[in-house]
Amino acid sequence: MKSCLVVDDSRVVRKVARKILEELNFACSEAEDGKQAMEACAAQMPDAILLDWNMPVMNGIEFLRRLRKMSGGETPKVVFCTTENDLAHIQEALSAGANEYIMKPFDSDIIQTKFAQVGLL
C-alpha cells in the first residue's frame, strides 16, 4: 500500500483529502504545516505528498524546497493543492520540484487524475 502525507492547515481539507486517498488505497498521515511535514518525512518518507501553499510556521513552497534537499527527498511525488492558481505560483512550484498542481476546491476525480498522471495510480 502506498503512503500519502496530506499537508494543509485546514482540518476539513485534510479530512476530505484523506477520505478520497484512503478510497484510492493510500495509507494517509497528516501534517498541519510545513514544519510538521518535515518531521513526518524525516521519520518516514511517504510515496506521495498532497501539499497546501499557504500555511503558518512553514509554507508549502519552503517545505518543498527543503524536502527536495533531504536524503530521499527527491523520491515522493508532490502534488500542490492550493488556491494560488496564477501562472507565477504554478511555475514557482514546478521549478521547486512539485510534480503536479491542483486548484482548490478539488474532488475525487481531480485527485485520481493527477495521481495517475504522476504514476501513483
C-alpha positions, -999 to +999 in steps of 0.1 A: +000+000+000+014+034-009+016+062+016+005+098+013+012+127+036-016+153+035-002+188+044-028+215+050-036+239+079-073+232+074-085+202+093-115+200+070-093+199+038-071+172+054-102+151+063-117+153+028-084+146+011-077+117+035-111+101+027-105+104-010-070+090-008-080+061+015-106+051-011-077+050-036-059+026-012-034+050+002-022+049+038-026+085+049-009+106+075-015+143+081+005+175+090-009+209+096+022+229+085+055+225+067+074+220+099+053+191+110+055+177+074+094+179+076+093+159+109+070+133+093+092+130+063+123+126+084+106+098+104+093+080+073+094+093+037+059+089+021+053+079-016+032+110-022+026+144-006-005+165-011+007+200-003-010+233+005+008+265-002-004+290+025+002+276+060+016+290+093+051+281+106+065+269+073+046+274+040+043+248+012+070+262-011+095+264+017+087+229+028+091+216-008+125+233-013+138+217+020+122+183+012+140+181-022+174+187-004+168+159+022+182+124+019+154+106+000+135+138-005+136+135-043+115+104-042+080+114-031+056+127-058+045+161-046+011+175-058+004+211-047-032+216-038-039+253-033-060+283-041-029+300-056-037+295-092-018+322-112+009+312-136+037+326-114+028+304-085+024+273-106+058+279-123+075+285-089+060+253-075+071+232-105+106+247-105+109+240-068+102+203-075+064+198-075+052+170-098+017+184-103-007+211-093-044+210-082-066+240-077-089+241-046-117+231-044-109+196-055-128+163-057-121+126-060-119+127-098-093+155-098-071+138-073-074+105-091-065+120-124-034+139-111-022+110-091-025+088-122-006+114-143+024+113-119+024+075-118+010+069-083-021+050-096 
